[in-house]
Amino acid sequence: MHAKVGIVDDRWLTVGSANLNAHSLLNDTEMNVVTDDPDLARATRLRLWAEHLEVDSSEIAGAEPHTVVDDRWRPIAFEQLERLRAGAPATHRLLALPGLSRRSRRLLGPLVGLVDDG
């Protein structure tokens, strides 16, 4: 079994096998649990982020999410990407994925609609 977690604004949480797109939610045999319990959503985010950042959750609990992303996630992820590009071994499990060009992004919207809607 594979599972995904989606958390929105520390208020809404979904855990399950469905992708968050029309095809997966409406056409595939998938199952998710969804809740709007803000305490559970926030606690889950903090546990996941602490695990991925390799820190205790108390280190990030008081910070705004955007600050944690900007000050912690991004520096680690981009450092690891540079290490990868230089042929050096990874020192952390976070990794920035190479971005798409603007032209590619403009094409993705219609393509996703075609795939999802047929």
ChimeraX attribute file (.defattr): number of C-alpha atoms within 10 A of each C-alpha:
attribute: neighborCount
match mode: 1-to-1
recipient: residues
	/A:1	4
	/A:2	6
	/A:3	13
	/A:4	12
	/A:5	18
	/A:6	15
	/A:7	19
	/A:8	13
	/A:9	11
	/A:10	18
	/A:11	14
	/A:12	17
	/A:13	22
	/A:14	19
	/A:15	16
	/A:16	16
	/A:17	19
	/A:18	22
	/A:19	18
	/A:20	12
	/A:21	11
	/A:22	14
	/A:23	14
	/A:24	15
	/A:25	15
	/A:26	11
	/A:27	10
	/A:28	12
	/A:29	9
	/A:30	13
	/A:31	14
	/A:32	16
	/A:33	11
	/A:34	14
	/A:35	14
	/A:36	14
	/A:37	12
	/A:38	16
	/A:39	12
	/A:40	16
	/A:41	20
	/A:42	19
	/A:43	14
	/A:44	17
	/A:45	22
	/A:46	20
	/A:47	17
	/A:48	14
	/A:49	20
	/A:50	17
	/A:51	12
	/A:52	13
	/A:53	19
	/A:54	12
	/A:55	12
	/A:56	13
	/A:57	17
	/A:58	11
	/A:59	11
	/A:60	18
	/A:61	17
	/A:62	9
	/A:63	11
	/A:64	9
	/A:65	16
	/A:66	10
	/A:67	11
	/A:68	17
	/A:69	14
	/A:70	10
	/A:71	11
	/A:72	13
	/A:73	18
	/A:74	15
	/A:75	15
	/A:76	18
	/A:77	18
	/A:78	16
	/A:79	17
	/A:80	22
	/A:81	19
	/A:82	14
	/A:83	15
	/A:84	13
	/A:85	10
	/A:86	9
	/A:87	9
	/A:88	11
	/A:89	10
	/A:90	14
	/A:91	10
	/A:92	13
	/A:93	11
	/A:94	19
	/A:95	19
	/A:96	15
	/A:97	10
	/A:98	8
	/A:99	8
	/A:100	8
	/A:101	8
	/A:102	9
	/A:103	8
	/A:104	10
	/A:105	11
	/A:106	10
	/A:107	10
	/A:108	12
	/A:109	10
	/A:110	11
	/A:111	11
	/A:112	12
	/A:113	11
	/A:114	10
	/A:115	10
	/A:116	14
	/A:117	9
	/A:118	7
